[in-house]
Amino acid sequence: MPLLTNGRIRHSVVFALAHPDGSDAEAAFLDAVARLEAIPGVEAFELMREVSPKNDYRFGLTMEFADPATYSAYNEHPDHVAFVAERWDAEVSDFLEVDTTAL
Amino acid sequence: MPLLTNGRIRHSVVFALAHPDGSDAEAAFLDAVARLEAIPGVEAFELMREVSPKNDYRFGLTMEFADPATYSAYNEHPDHVAFVAERWDAEVSDFLEVDTTAL
């Protein structure tokens, strides 16, 4: 992973879904998440399974942006706005966002 | 960041400290966290600042292990056990652990 220097920011989200584990609805949602990688400015994108017994999340997502302006552009991109409004809010039962930069 | 294939696991922690922001005690704790990187099996270690307004954590830590057995060895290593017992429990006010693997 590139080090978080010069304003670089890592945006991570852990989440659980309203859909049953292994369901087609879960798979369809994860496919939709994976498509976020195509939004301009997204780097180092990974969609992962969350396995710690110390929390109730099921999936993790991480991506990086060169700087806060690129991150803002991602947040405001029509594809991201639509995804959040049309899918995230309805299909995610719990989540946490974490943004990290160089110490 | 290496992809999480073949049993590889990423261990991440977000946390806040009982110490005031920018204090010497905070700096000393972060130095102690940084020394965990020397424990055998730790890869891709990063200690970061957490900046999202959507949570109250202040710092983030991430590391990777080649497989669950290496992660267990880290957890059981005397330096890690001592760090948790002697420092983490006393100086961390809130934290969340997240472990991720390939989807």
Backbone of each chain as ProteinMPNN parsed JSONL, in Angstrom:
{"seq_chain_A": "MPLLTNGRIRHSVVFALAHPDGSDAEAAFLDAVARLEAIPGVEAFELMREVSPKNDYRFGLTMEFADPATYSAYNEHPDHVAFVAERWDAEVSDFLEVDTTAL", "coords_chain_A": {"N_chain_A": [[0.854, -1.181, 0.0], [0.629, 2.216, -0.877], [2.395, 4.643, 1.042], [0.83, 7.008, 3.231], [1.425, 9.793, 2.386], [1.907, 13.368, 1.859], [-0.722, 14.514, 1.872], [-2.296, 12.457, 1.063], [-5.089, 10.281, 1.367], [-6.715, 7.628, 3.041], [-9.675, 5.961, 2.648], [-11.874, 4.058, 4.422], [-14.369, 1.58, 4.962], [-16.394, -0.363, 7.046], [-18.947, -2.801, 7.012], [-22.28, -4.209, 7.4], [-24.86, -6.194, 5.948], [-28.373, -6.012, 5.108], [-29.198, -8.249, 3.867], [-29.451, -11.893, 3.706], [-26.603, -13.962, 4.566], [-24.569, -14.962, 1.894], [-26.56, -14.803, 0.013], [-28.27, -14.14, -3.16], [-28.983, -11.485, -3.302], [-27.136, -10.297, -1.629], [-24.789, -10.796, -3.092], [-25.329, -9.298, -5.385], [-25.367, -6.726, -4.339], [-22.707, -6.453, -3.49], [-21.431, -6.57, -5.964], [-22.292, -4.135, -6.984], [-20.998, -2.4, -5.227], [-18.369, -2.931, -5.934], [-18.216, -1.7, -8.396], [-17.788, 0.945, -7.811], [-15.141, 1.424, -7.952], [-14.543, 2.392, -10.431], [-14.955, 5.09, -10.416], [-13.559, 8.277, -11.015], [-10.344, 9.008, -9.669], [-10.255, 7.162, -7.64], [-8.117, 4.996, -5.923], [-6.13, 2.074, -5.186], [-8.182, 0.243, -4.495], [-10.058, -2.024, -2.585], [-12.254, -4.667, -1.897], [-13.389, -6.495, 0.755], [-13.686, -9.371, 2.978], [-14.934, -9.209, 6.255], [-13.715, -10.507, 9.22], [-13.326, -10.508, 12.002], [-14.077, -11.608, 15.29], [-14.718, -9.67, 17.049], [-16.403, -7.698, 16.321], [-19.504, -6.864, 14.631], [-19.549, -6.498, 11.928], [-19.487, -7.428, 8.409], [-18.21, -7.079, 5.974], [-15.543, -5.293, 4.343], [-14.254, -2.294, 2.991], [-11.86, -0.542, 1.162], [-10.114, 2.305, -0.009], [-8.062, 4.703, -1.701], [-7.17, 8.166, -1.954], [-5.546, 10.785, -3.746], [-5.519, 13.247, -2.522], [-7.423, 15.472, -0.321], [-9.212, 16.937, -1.967], [-9.641, 15.312, -4.185], [-10.897, 13.21, -2.964], [-13.246, 14.508, -2.116], [-14.338, 15.054, -4.624], [-14.928, 12.482, -5.453], [-16.881, 11.795, -3.531], [-18.914, 13.499, -4.325], [-19.437, 12.704, -6.875], [-21.735, 11.782, -9.445], [-22.291, 8.998, -9.725], [-21.535, 7.949, -7.28], [-23.148, 9.343, -5.498], [-25.673, 8.486, -6.369], [-25.451, 5.746, -5.83], [-25.295, 5.687, -3.033], [-27.747, 6.845, -2.307], [-29.631, 5.195, -3.586], [-28.98, 2.543, -3.052], [-27.091, 1.998, -0.846], [-28.196, 3.124, 1.565], [-30.548, 1.677, 1.79], [-29.844, -1.022, 1.855], [-27.767, -1.581, 3.611], [-27.183, -2.526, 6.885], [-25.644, -1.754, 9.044], [-22.789, 0.273, 9.6], [-19.424, 1.653, 9.519], [-17.395, 4.431, 9.002], [-14.028, 5.161, 8.293], [-11.354, 7.342, 8.06], [-8.057, 7.786, 7.13], [-4.836, 9.349, 7.475], [-1.392, 10.299, 6.997], [0.516, 10.129, 10.0]], "CA_chain_A": [[0.0, 0.0, 0.0], [1.465, 3.428, -0.85], [2.309, 5.349, 2.316], [-0.114, 8.126, 3.177], [2.18, 11.051, 2.459], [1.521, 14.493, 1.001], [-2.16, 14.75, 1.771], [-2.996, 11.246, 0.639], [-6.055, 9.863, 2.366], [-7.3, 6.294, 2.87], [-11.076, 5.913, 3.069], [-12.25, 2.671, 4.683], [-15.71, 1.39, 5.504], [-16.801, -1.72, 7.379], [-20.403, -2.783, 6.956], [-23.075, -5.435, 7.383], [-25.992, -6.032, 5.036], [-29.702, -6.481, 5.485], [-29.454, -9.5, 3.132], [-28.851, -13.089, 4.308], [-25.262, -14.338, 4.117], [-24.514, -15.851, 0.737], [-27.729, -14.662, -0.861], [-28.075, -13.442, -4.435], [-29.087, -10.045, -3.049], [-25.826, -9.893, -1.088], [-23.838, -10.794, -4.21], [-25.651, -8.169, -6.269], [-24.919, -5.494, -3.669], [-21.241, -6.415, -3.54], [-21.08, -6.207, -7.344], [-22.511, -2.693, -7.112], [-19.895, -1.742, -4.5], [-17.14, -3.093, -6.725], [-18.242, -0.748, -9.512], [-17.33, 2.258, -7.36], [-13.723, 1.548, -8.301], [-14.426, 3.094, -11.711], [-15.099, 6.545, -10.243], [-12.248, 8.906, -11.132], [-9.612, 9.357, -8.452], [-10.167, 6.019, -6.716], [-6.89, 4.19, -6.033], [-5.907, 1.012, -4.192], [-9.51, -0.222, -4.098], [-10.213, -3.427, -2.19], [-13.485, -5.08, -1.222], [-12.885, -7.616, 1.541], [-14.561, -9.97, 3.973], [-14.531, -8.871, 7.623], [-13.751, -11.788, 9.942], [-13.028, -10.426, 13.422], [-15.192, -11.906, 16.187], [-14.887, -8.567, 17.986], [-17.399, -6.741, 15.835], [-20.566, -7.53, 13.873], [-19.498, -6.175, 10.505], [-19.24, -8.596, 7.568], [-17.414, -6.721, 4.807], [-14.729, -4.098, 4.45], [-13.972, -1.622, 1.732], [-10.843, 0.474, 1.338], [-9.654, 2.974, -1.219], [-7.219, 5.848, -1.393], [-7.239, 9.334, -2.822], [-4.284, 11.527, -3.73], [-5.655, 14.408, -1.638], [-8.817, 15.684, 0.086], [-10.047, 17.434, -3.069], [-10.005, 14.152, -4.999], [-11.872, 12.494, -2.135], [-14.503, 15.257, -2.223], [-14.877, 14.847, -5.972], [-15.51, 11.127, -5.409], [-18.126, 11.846, -2.753], [-19.915, 14.271, -5.064], [-19.635, 12.128, -8.213], [-23.113, 11.284, -9.577], [-22.397, 7.556, -9.516], [-21.446, 7.688, -5.838], [-24.368, 9.906, -4.897], [-26.779, 7.588, -6.702], [-25.253, 4.484, -5.126], [-25.646, 5.877, -1.617], [-29.178, 7.128, -2.171], [-30.482, 4.124, -4.124], [-28.636, 1.191, -2.582], [-26.443, 1.895, 0.469], [-29.099, 3.433, 2.671], [-31.6, 0.663, 1.897], [-29.367, -2.403, 1.957], [-26.738, -1.717, 4.645], [-27.818, -2.49, 8.206], [-24.756, -1.085, 9.998], [-21.503, 0.557, 8.994], [-18.549, 2.641, 10.14], [-16.413, 5.01, 8.096], [-12.74, 5.523, 8.885], [-10.45, 7.988, 7.098], [-6.742, 7.922, 7.74], [-3.765, 10.048, 6.779], [-0.099, 10.136, 7.673], [0.495, 10.571, 11.392]], "C_chain_A": [[0.89, 1.231, 0.0], [1.332, 4.08, 0.524], [1.455, 6.6, 2.15], [0.611, 9.45, 3.346], [1.541, 12.133, 1.61], [0.014, 14.647, 0.801], [-2.974, 13.556, 1.344], [-3.931, 10.762, 1.748], [-6.602, 8.477, 2.019], [-8.709, 6.312, 3.449], [-11.482, 4.444, 3.221], [-13.636, 2.614, 5.298], [-15.881, -0.077, 5.865], [-18.327, -1.705, 7.459], [-21.011, -4.186, 7.043], [-24.314, -5.146, 6.549], [-27.293, -6.554, 5.623], [-30.009, -7.833, 4.835], [-28.845, -10.698, 3.848], [-27.474, -13.377, 3.715], [-25.352, -15.259, 2.904], [-25.678, -15.737, -0.236], [-27.372, -13.973, -2.18], [-28.133, -11.931, -4.225], [-27.771, -9.507, -2.497], [-24.813, -9.794, -2.235], [-24.071, -9.608, -5.133], [-25.19, -6.854, -5.651], [-23.406, -5.368, -3.744], [-20.737, -6.078, -4.947], [-21.223, -4.699, -7.537], [-21.415, -1.912, -6.392], [-18.626, -1.781, -5.344], [-17.07, -2.09, -7.875], [-17.818, 0.662, -9.105], [-15.876, 2.499, -7.738], [-13.515, 2.357, -9.584], [-14.549, 4.609, -11.582], [-13.716, 7.194, -10.275], [-11.638, 9.252, -9.778], [-9.456, 8.219, -7.467], [-8.894, 5.219, -6.989], [-6.915, 3.104, -4.968], [-7.227, 0.464, -3.626], [-9.493, -1.703, -3.738], [-11.551, -3.621, -1.506], [-13.169, -6.409, -0.553], [-13.983, -8.197, 2.422], [-14.026, -9.586, 5.358], [-14.76, -10.087, 8.505], [-13.488, -11.693, 11.442], [-14.265, -10.786, 14.241], [-15.512, -10.747, 17.124], [-15.814, -7.468, 17.469], [-18.402, -7.503, 14.984], [-20.581, -7.163, 12.399], [-19.135, -7.429, 9.71], [-18.309, -8.335, 6.396], [-16.614, -5.462, 5.102], [-14.408, -3.586, 3.068], [-12.866, -0.627, 2.03], [-10.442, 1.039, -0.011], [-8.818, 4.172, -0.79], [-7.417, 6.943, -2.423], [-5.959, 10.137, -2.667], [-4.327, 12.7, -2.749], [-7.133, 14.615, -1.293], [-9.732, 16.169, -1.047], [-10.52, 16.28, -3.954], [-11.051, 13.316, -4.265], [-13.232, 13.2, -2.213], [-15.154, 15.044, -3.58], [-15.529, 13.474, -6.085], [-16.866, 11.151, -4.701], [-19.239, 12.515, -3.533], [-20.196, 13.712, -6.46], [-21.042, 11.54, -8.318], [-23.259, 9.787, -9.323], [-22.346, 7.209, -8.025], [-22.7, 8.182, -5.127], [-25.554, 8.968, -5.14], [-26.668, 6.274, -5.934], [-25.687, 4.594, -3.67], [-27.159, 6.035, -1.463], [-30.039, 5.929, -2.544], [-30.187, 2.758, -3.544], [-28.114, 1.167, -1.146], [-27.451, 2.055, 1.597], [-30.136, 2.337, 2.886], [-31.063, -0.714, 2.265], [-28.306, -2.636, 3.029], [-27.379, -1.544, 6.015], [-26.966, -1.769, 9.25], [-23.431, -0.832, 9.304], [-20.73, 1.586, 9.79], [-17.561, 3.117, 9.091], [-15.175, 5.439, 8.873], [-11.888, 6.151, 7.799], [-9.117, 8.222, 7.779], [-5.759, 8.621, 6.814], [-2.468, 9.782, 7.521], [-0.183, 10.75, 9.075], [1.152, 11.937, 11.538]], "O_chain_A": [[1.825, 1.302, 0.797], [0.248, 4.063, 1.108], [1.372, 7.173, 1.063], [0.424, 10.145, 4.345], [0.723, 11.841, 0.737], [-0.454, 14.883, -0.313], [-4.201, 13.626, 1.268], [-3.59, 10.829, 2.929], [-6.91, 8.188, 0.863], [-8.898, 6.645, 4.619], [-11.436, 3.681, 2.256], [-14.026, 3.497, 6.063], [-15.544, -0.95, 5.065], [-18.926, -0.73, 7.912], [-20.349, -5.193, 6.795], [-24.761, -4.003, 6.453], [-27.308, -7.412, 6.506], [-30.978, -8.491, 5.213], [-27.83, -10.553, 4.53], [-27.203, -13.09, 2.549], [-26.122, -16.22, 2.899], [-25.764, -16.496, -1.201], [-26.336, -13.321, -2.305], [-27.419, -11.182, -4.891], [-27.343, -8.407, -2.845], [-24.071, -8.817, -2.33], [-23.12, -8.986, -5.607], [-24.686, -5.974, -6.348], [-22.884, -4.291, -4.03], [-19.733, -5.382, -5.1], [-20.381, -4.064, -8.173], [-20.956, -0.883, -6.886], [-17.904, -0.79, -5.45], [-15.982, -1.68, -8.278], [-17.519, 1.487, -9.968], [-15.434, 3.644, -7.833], [-12.448, 2.933, -9.799], [-14.275, 5.334, -12.538], [-12.793, 6.705, -9.624], [-12.322, 9.723, -8.87], [-8.627, 8.288, -6.559], [-8.624, 4.818, -8.122], [-7.634, 3.207, -3.975], [-7.355, 0.253, -2.42], [-8.98, -2.531, -4.491], [-11.938, -2.836, -0.641], [-12.729, -7.349, -1.215], [-15.051, -7.609, 2.592], [-12.821, -9.632, 5.602], [-15.861, -10.637, 8.541], [-13.433, -12.729, 12.105], [-15.369, -10.333, 13.936], [-16.461, -10.821, 17.904], [-15.981, -6.432, 18.114], [-18.176, -8.666, 14.652], [-21.535, -7.488, 11.692], [-18.554, -8.371, 10.25], [-17.686, -9.262, 5.878], [-16.956, -4.676, 5.986], [-14.307, -4.347, 2.106], [-12.919, 0.066, 3.046], [-10.433, 0.335, -1.021], [-8.874, 4.595, 0.365], [-7.771, 6.7, -3.577], [-5.36, 10.168, -1.592], [-3.296, 13.101, -2.209], [-8.002, 13.998, -1.91], [-10.916, 15.831, -1.066], [-11.661, 16.273, -4.417], [-11.975, 12.783, -4.879], [-14.26, 12.54, -2.361], [-16.369, 14.874, -3.677], [-16.562, 13.324, -6.737], [-17.855, 10.608, -5.193], [-20.4, 12.126, -3.407], [-21.094, 14.193, -7.15], [-21.501, 10.873, -7.391], [-24.263, 9.357, -8.756], [-23.028, 6.292, -7.568], [-23.239, 7.501, -4.255], [-26.338, 8.693, -4.231], [-27.668, 5.748, -5.446], [-26.36, 3.709, -3.141], [-27.768, 5.423, -0.585], [-31.056, 5.667, -1.902], [-31.062, 1.891, -3.543], [-28.621, 0.413, -0.315], [-27.54, 1.205, 2.483], [-30.56, 2.088, 4.015], [-31.757, -1.492, 2.919], [-27.98, -3.785, 3.325], [-28.039, -0.538, 6.277], [-27.495, -1.234, 10.224], [-22.994, -1.65, 8.495], [-21.289, 2.3, 10.623], [-16.962, 2.313, 8.377], [-15.267, 6.004, 9.963], [-11.713, 5.565, 6.731], [-9.054, 8.788, 8.87], [-5.82, 8.516, 5.589], [-2.458, 9.113, 8.555], [-0.863, 11.753, 9.295], [1.227, 12.471, 12.645]]}, "seq_chain_B": "MPLLTNGRIRHSVVFALAHPDGSDAEAAFLDAVARLEAIPGVEAFELMREVSPKNDYRFGLTMEFADPATYSAYNEHPDHVAFVAERWDAEVSDFLEVDTTAL", "coords_chain_B": {"N_chain_B": [[-0.598, -2.076, -1.423], [-0.322, -5.455, -0.587], [-2.489, -7.828, -2.127], [-5.124, -9.552, -0.421], [-4.705, -12.497, -0.53], [-4.747, -16.131, -0.414], [-5.105, -16.828, 2.351], [-4.061, -14.684, 3.655], [-4.178, -12.066, 6.065], [-5.492, -8.95, 7.119], [-5.022, -6.897, 9.815], [-6.589, -4.417, 11.529], [-6.865, -1.508, 13.566], [-8.735, 1.021, 15.084], [-8.466, 3.822, 17.231], [-8.811, 5.805, 20.258], [-7.226, 7.951, 22.62], [-6.631, 8.207, 26.175], [-5.104, 10.331, 26.76], [-4.351, 13.891, 26.457], [-4.689, 15.58, 23.275], [-1.767, 15.818, 21.353], [-0.065, 15.703, 23.494], [2.847, 14.856, 25.558], [2.512, 12.365, 26.678], [0.785, 11.172, 24.886], [2.45, 11.038, 22.636], [4.432, 9.318, 23.592], [2.97, 6.97, 23.922], [2.26, 6.402, 21.271], [4.79, 5.94, 20.232], [5.345, 3.542, 21.525], [3.402, 1.906, 20.366], [4.352, 1.884, 17.757], [6.579, 0.282, 18.016], [5.595, -2.264, 17.941], [5.823, -3.195, 15.422], [8.135, -4.609, 15.196], [7.661, -7.169, 16.008], [7.809, -10.592, 15.181], [6.564, -11.622, 12.006], [4.878, -9.542, 11.452], [3.687, -7.521, 8.884], [3.549, -4.878, 6.413], [3.05, -2.658, 8.097], [1.42, 0.14, 9.445], [1.043, 3.178, 11.149], [-1.35, 5.565, 11.738], [-3.076, 8.75, 11.409], [-6.412, 9.302, 12.35], [-9.044, 10.803, 10.703], [-11.742, 11.163, 10.077], [-14.855, 12.862, 10.367], [-16.932, 11.351, 11.13], [-16.67, 9.582, 13.158], [-15.316, 9.028, 16.482], [-12.716, 8.266, 16.834], [-9.112, 8.622, 16.926], [-6.697, 7.716, 15.954], [-5.199, 5.301, 13.715], [-4.275, 1.954, 13.033], [-2.626, -0.431, 11.116], [-1.825, -3.677, 9.916], [-0.41, -6.602, 8.406], [-0.686, -10.161, 8.077], [0.738, -13.247, 7.035], [-0.873, -15.467, 7.275], [-3.528, -16.988, 9.29], [-2.245, -18.38, 11.408], [0.171, -17.074, 11.772], [-0.775, -14.628, 12.59], [-1.97, -15.373, 15.022], [0.36, -16.104, 16.393], [1.552, -13.636, 16.668], [-0.334, -12.332, 18.325], [0.037, -13.784, 20.64], [2.638, -13.321, 21.271], [5.17, -12.425, 23.608], [5.872, -9.672, 23.759], [3.676, -8.402, 22.648], [1.6, -9.236, 24.287], [2.436, -8.117, 26.719], [2.386, -5.388, 26.045], [-0.359, -4.941, 25.633], [-1.409, -5.551, 28.164], [-0.001, -3.822, 29.866], [-0.068, -1.268, 28.798], [-2.019, -0.701, 26.652], [-4.627, -1.267, 27.708], [-4.78, 0.563, 29.787], [-4.344, 3.088, 28.654], [-5.852, 3.556, 26.373], [-8.884, 4.888, 25.389], [-11.041, 4.218, 23.801], [-11.743, 1.842, 21.269], [-11.692, -0.062, 18.169], [-11.514, -3.179, 16.624], [-10.717, -4.55, 13.484], [-10.668, -7.145, 11.214], [-9.629, -8.272, 8.11], [-10.04, -10.261, 5.144], [-9.498, -11.827, 1.935], [-12.304, -11.493, -0.239]], "CA_chain_B": [[-0.846, -3.079, -0.383], [-0.485, -6.78, -1.223], [-3.856, -8.307, -2.056], [-5.316, -10.495, 0.676], [-4.938, -13.838, -1.088], [-4.112, -17.3, 0.211], [-5.138, -16.836, 3.804], [-3.488, -13.459, 4.207], [-5.153, -11.341, 6.859], [-5.14, -7.589, 7.505], [-5.513, -6.565, 11.147], [-6.642, -2.953, 11.671], [-7.451, -1.025, 14.81], [-8.868, 2.465, 15.252], [-8.504, 4.047, 18.666], [-8.656, 7.122, 20.862], [-6.416, 7.83, 23.835], [-7.008, 8.944, 27.384], [-4.194, 11.479, 26.883], [-4.712, 15.057, 25.642], [-4.107, 15.663, 21.935], [-0.476, 16.498, 21.247], [0.7, 15.626, 24.742], [3.997, 13.943, 25.585], [2.019, 11.022, 26.979], [0.265, 10.647, 23.63], [3.607, 10.716, 21.797], [5.094, 8.137, 24.152], [2.136, 5.806, 23.612], [2.389, 6.109, 19.845], [6.099, 5.304, 20.055], [5.223, 2.153, 21.97], [2.642, 1.203, 19.321], [5.234, 1.726, 16.598], [7.521, -0.806, 18.282], [4.957, -3.561, 17.655], [6.225, -3.594, 14.079], [9.287, -5.509, 15.297], [7.235, -8.532, 16.354], [7.912, -11.451, 13.989], [5.365, -11.9, 11.229], [4.165, -8.307, 11.121], [3.998, -6.949, 7.566], [2.748, -3.729, 5.954], [2.654, -1.929, 9.303], [1.262, 1.592, 9.354], [0.366, 3.895, 12.226], [-1.904, 6.692, 11.001], [-4.01, 9.624, 12.09], [-7.783, 9.101, 11.893], [-9.552, 12.165, 10.481], [-13.138, 11.249, 9.68], [-15.76, 13.472, 11.341], [-18.051, 10.445, 11.387], [-16.403, 8.747, 14.332], [-14.529, 9.733, 17.501], [-11.369, 7.735, 16.94], [-8.079, 9.599, 16.585], [-5.549, 7.058, 15.317], [-5.459, 4.006, 13.089], [-3.136, 1.053, 12.972], [-2.9, -1.561, 10.235], [-0.724, -4.596, 9.673], [-0.864, -7.806, 7.729], [-0.035, -11.424, 8.398], [0.683, -14.183, 5.901], [-1.938, -16.438, 7.506], [-4.045, -16.907, 10.653], [-1.297, -18.895, 12.402], [1.138, -16.002, 12.038], [-1.524, -13.634, 13.371], [-2.057, -15.909, 16.383], [1.678, -16.019, 17.01], [1.702, -12.218, 17.036], [-1.189, -12.073, 19.484], [0.568, -14.493, 21.807], [4.034, -12.944, 21.494], [5.298, -11.748, 24.902], [5.888, -8.209, 23.633], [2.311, -7.945, 22.392], [0.833, -9.494, 25.512], [2.846, -7.105, 27.701], [1.903, -4.081, 25.593], [-1.803, -4.85, 25.88], [-1.678, -5.572, 29.604], [0.647, -2.736, 30.6], [-0.287, 0.051, 28.215], [-3.251, -0.515, 25.88], [-5.833, -1.246, 28.537], [-4.779, 1.746, 30.646], [-4.188, 4.377, 27.976], [-6.786, 3.687, 25.256], [-10.235, 5.157, 25.9], [-12.031, 3.562, 22.943], [-11.111, 1.258, 20.093], [-12.41, -1.076, 17.388], [-10.65, -4.046, 15.83], [-11.279, -5.026, 12.214], [-9.779, -8.074, 10.516], [-10.176, -8.525, 6.772], [-9.393, -11.227, 4.252], [-10.055, -11.766, 0.582], [-13.76, -11.716, -0.28]], "C_chain_B": [[-0.985, -4.427, -1.079], [-1.959, -7.193, -1.134], [-3.951, -9.411, -1.006], [-5.651, -11.885, 0.144], [-4.314, -14.911, -0.211], [-4.028, -17.244, 1.735], [-4.564, -15.608, 4.457], [-4.565, -12.677, 4.952], [-4.616, -9.955, 7.217], [-5.814, -7.283, 8.834], [-5.44, -5.054, 11.309], [-7.325, -2.597, 12.981], [-7.583, 0.488, 14.72], [-9.044, 2.721, 16.738], [-8.394, 5.519, 19.038], [-7.949, 6.923, 22.195], [-6.989, 8.632, 24.99], [-6.159, 10.21, 27.536], [-4.664, 12.651, 26.038], [-4.01, 15.027, 24.28], [-2.779, 16.398, 21.983], [0.39, 16.438, 22.495], [1.903, 14.693, 24.607], [3.539, 12.508, 25.842], [1.453, 10.364, 25.72], [1.427, 10.207, 22.739], [4.305, 9.455, 22.285], [4.294, 6.879, 23.843], [2.283, 5.423, 22.15], [3.753, 5.493, 19.527], [6.04, 3.835, 20.434], [4.434, 1.323, 20.946], [3.561, 0.904, 18.143], [6.212, 0.57, 16.785], [6.906, -2.188, 18.049], [5.38, -4.089, 16.286], [7.369, -4.614, 14.112], [8.907, -6.947, 15.641], [7.248, -9.394, 15.099], [6.567, -11.685, 13.321], [4.581, -10.671, 10.818], [4.636, -7.773, 9.769], [3.122, -5.73, 7.313], [2.213, -2.893, 7.12], [2.541, -0.437, 9.025], [0.527, 2.106, 10.574], [-0.049, 5.242, 11.644], [-2.754, 7.577, 11.913], [-5.397, 9.372, 11.498], [-8.474, 10.461, 11.849], [-11.032, 12.263, 10.11], [-13.964, 11.929, 10.766], [-16.896, 12.537, 11.752], [-17.788, 9.449, 12.51], [-15.495, 9.524, 15.279], [-13.144, 9.155, 17.703], [-10.354, 8.776, 16.47], [-6.91, 9.024, 15.802], [-6.001, 5.749, 14.699], [-4.166, 3.236, 12.98], [-3.517, -0.047, 11.996], [-1.648, -2.387, 10.05], [-1.292, -5.822, 9.004], [-0.045, -9.0, 8.168], [-0.238, -12.393, 7.235], [-0.478, -15.163, 6.033], [-2.404, -16.344, 8.959], [-3.068, -17.4, 11.727], [-0.263, -17.831, 12.769], [0.493, -14.904, 12.875], [-1.655, -14.106, 14.824], [-0.719, -15.797, 17.113], [1.97, -14.592, 17.468], [0.907, -11.913, 18.307], [-0.618, -12.65, 20.769], [2.018, -14.12, 22.121], [4.157, -12.156, 22.805], [5.278, -10.224, 24.796], [4.49, -7.657, 23.393], [1.456, -8.114, 23.641], [1.148, -8.425, 26.564], [2.313, -5.73, 27.323], [0.42, -3.899, 25.893], [-2.09, -4.723, 27.376], [-1.177, -4.323, 30.308], [0.322, -1.359, 30.052], [-1.661, 0.209, 27.562], [-4.456, -0.346, 26.796], [-5.93, 0.02, 29.373], [-4.878, 3.056, 29.878], [-5.142, 4.597, 26.799], [-8.204, 3.835, 25.794], [-11.324, 4.472, 25.075], [-11.307, 2.985, 21.741], [-12.021, 0.253, 19.405], [-11.392, -1.86, 16.581], [-11.405, -4.545, 14.599], [-10.261, -5.935, 11.566], [-10.395, -8.419, 9.17], [-9.314, -9.506, 5.991], [-10.007, -11.054, 2.87], [-11.543, -12.133, 0.622], [-14.07, -13.132, -0.735]], "O_chain_B": [[-1.705, -4.527, -2.073], [-2.604, -6.913, -0.124], [-2.977, -10.115, -0.74], [-6.758, -12.384, 0.348], [-3.46, -14.628, 0.629], [-3.0, -17.576, 2.325], [-4.574, -15.492, 5.682], [-5.718, -12.629, 4.524], [-3.447, -9.8, 7.57], [-7.033, -7.396, 8.961], [-4.359, -4.471, 11.235], [-8.235, -3.288, 13.44], [-6.637, 1.167, 14.32], [-9.69, 1.938, 17.435], [-7.949, 6.354, 18.25], [-8.056, 5.868, 22.819], [-7.728, 9.598, 24.801], [-6.473, 11.068, 28.362], [-5.309, 12.447, 25.009], [-2.895, 14.521, 24.148], [-2.673, 17.469, 22.581], [1.456, 17.051, 22.548], [1.982, 13.869, 23.696], [4.102, 11.559, 25.296], [1.615, 9.162, 25.508], [1.387, 9.124, 22.155], [4.721, 8.62, 21.482], [4.871, 5.835, 23.536], [2.416, 4.243, 21.827], [3.86, 4.628, 18.658], [6.612, 2.985, 19.752], [4.77, 0.166, 20.696], [3.546, -0.2, 17.598], [6.625, -0.054, 15.807], [7.632, -3.179, 17.968], [5.302, -5.29, 16.026], [7.547, -5.386, 13.17], [9.748, -7.843, 15.572], [6.749, -8.97, 14.057], [5.56, -11.916, 13.989], [3.719, -10.741, 9.942], [5.833, -7.597, 9.541], [2.07, -5.576, 7.934], [1.054, -2.478, 7.115], [3.442, 0.172, 8.447], [-0.486, 1.542, 10.986], [0.786, 5.979, 11.118], [-3.1, 7.197, 13.031], [-5.539, 9.242, 10.283], [-8.488, 11.186, 12.844], [-11.521, 13.362, 9.851], [-13.807, 11.623, 11.948], [-17.716, 12.876, 12.605], [-18.61, 8.57, 12.771], [-14.963, 10.571, 14.908], [-12.46, 9.523, 18.658], [-10.688, 9.691, 15.717], [-6.219, 9.742, 15.079], [-7.015, 5.166, 15.082], [-3.09, 3.819, 12.85], [-4.64, -0.548, 12.052], [-0.538, -1.854, 10.031], [-2.5, -6.059, 9.029], [1.112, -8.882, 8.572], [-1.257, -12.356, 6.546], [-1.009, -15.638, 5.029], [-1.751, -15.694, 9.775], [-3.07, -16.881, 12.843], [0.129, -17.705, 13.929], [1.129, -14.323, 13.755], [-1.47, -13.317, 15.751], [-0.667, -15.445, 18.291], [2.563, -14.376, 18.525], [1.426, -11.306, 19.244], [-0.772, -12.075, 21.847], [2.563, -14.559, 23.134], [3.317, -11.299, 23.079], [4.718, -9.556, 25.666], [4.153, -6.575, 23.873], [0.681, -7.227, 23.998], [0.247, -7.898, 27.216], [1.84, -4.988, 28.185], [-0.005, -2.838, 26.35], [-2.902, -3.9, 27.8], [-1.822, -3.815, 31.225], [0.427, -0.371, 30.779], [-2.391, 1.148, 27.88], [-5.214, 0.615, 26.665], [-7.029, 0.504, 29.643], [-5.433, 4.03, 30.385], [-5.231, 5.71, 26.282], [-8.669, 2.998, 26.569], [-12.404, 4.179, 25.589], [-10.351, 3.584, 21.248], [-12.996, -0.222, 19.987], [-10.516, -1.284, 15.935], [-12.578, -4.913, 14.675], [-9.108, -5.544, 11.383], [-11.558, -8.816, 9.101], [-8.093, -9.583, 6.135], [-10.912, -10.244, 2.668], [-11.972, -12.973, 1.414], [-15.238, -13.508, -0.832]]}, "name": "protein", "num_of_chains": 2, "seq": "MPLLTNGRIRHSVVFALAHPDGSDAEAAFLDAVARLEAIPGVEAFELMREVSPKNDYRFGLTMEFADPATYSAYNEHPDHVAFVAERWDAEVSDFLEVDTTALMPLLTNGRIRHSVVFALAHPDGSDAEAAFLDAVARLEAIPGVEAFELMREVSPKNDYRFGLTMEFADPATYSAYNEHPDHVAFVAERWDAEVSDFLEVDTTAL"}
